[in-house]
Amino acid sequence: MSYVVTEACIKCKYMDCVEVCPVDCFYEGENMLVINADECIDCGVCEPECPAEAIVSDGTAKAEPWIEVNRRYAALWPNINRKTASAPDSEQWKGIDGKFERFFSPRPGEGG
């Protein structure tokens, strides 16, 4: 088991999870983070750190549609191992549903 990032991260991209991850399993897209399940050690320290509540265990029903998204983009995007600035307007996007269909970007982030 591991954790996955859901659409709640889109356009928020808080980095608190990256800062606490002991194995650096986060990968950065232009407007979202994902977790590499093969690197995640299921420690769970990232989940409570996310202000957008975007991180869930992959054993939950809420995670199901995000497992493949995380797997695919963790293979394409750069690894990120340090906290950088969140999206400047992240607070206005927190809690908004349907962000994947409207705002998801497949482009990689800057990494770090």
N, C-alpha and C positions, 0 to 999 in steps of 0.2 A: 504494500500500500504506500501511497505517497499523497501529495497535495497537488491541487490544480488551481490556476487563476481563472476566474470567471469574467464575464463581461462587465462586472461592476468596476473593474480596473480601467476600462477604456476611458480616455480623456481625463482620468484622475492621476493614474500612474504614481501613486505614493511610493516612496522608496524605503519605508520603515522596515519592510520584510527583508529587503536585501541586506540591510545593516545587521540583522540578527542571524541570518542564515549561516550555519557553521560549515556548510559544504559548497557554497557558491553555486547553487543550482538554478538561479534566475537568469533569464534571457530577456533582452530588451528590444521591443518593437517601437515604432514611432510614437504610439499612444497607448501602449499596454505592455505589461510584463507577462511572461509565462514561466512555468517550472518544468525542468527536465526530470521526468519521473525516474529515469535510470540513475540519476545523481541524488535525488531526494532521499534522505534517510528516515523520513516519516517522524521527525522529532517534534513537529508541530509548533515550534517557536514562532514561526512566521504568521500563523493564522490570527492570533490575538493582536498582533502588531498592525494589521491592515486597517486603517481608518474607514475604508470603503467596504469592509467585510467581503472582499473579493476572493479570498483564499478559503477553499474547502477541501476536506478529505476526499480522495477519489473513490471512496467506498460509499458515498452518499448519492442520492438521486439527483441532487442539485449539480453534482460534478459531471454527470454522464455526458452532456453535450460538449463539455470543455476538455475532456481527456484527449481527444484527437487534435483539437486546436493547440493545446499545450505541446503535445508530441511533435506535431508538424513544425511549429514555429521555433521550438527550442533547437531544432536541427538547422534552422535558417538564420536566426538572429544571433547577435553577439552576446556573449556571456557578460553579465554585470556583477561586480563583486564589491561595489561600494555605493553608498547612498549619494544620490545627486538630487537636484531640485525636482520637486513634483511639478506637474503641469500648473502654470500660473493661475488658471481658472478652475482648478480641480474641485474646489468646494461647490461650485455651481452644478457640477456633473454628478456629484455623489448621490446615489439612490435613484438615479434615472434608469428605467427599464428600456430594453430594446436598443441598446447602444451598439451591439455587434452589427446588426443589419444596416444601421445608419452611419456609423462612424468608424468601424474597425479599419485599420490600415495594415496591409501586409508588409509594408516597408520596415526595414530594420531601424533600430535606434542607434545611438552613438556608442553604446557599450561602455565598459569601464571597469 
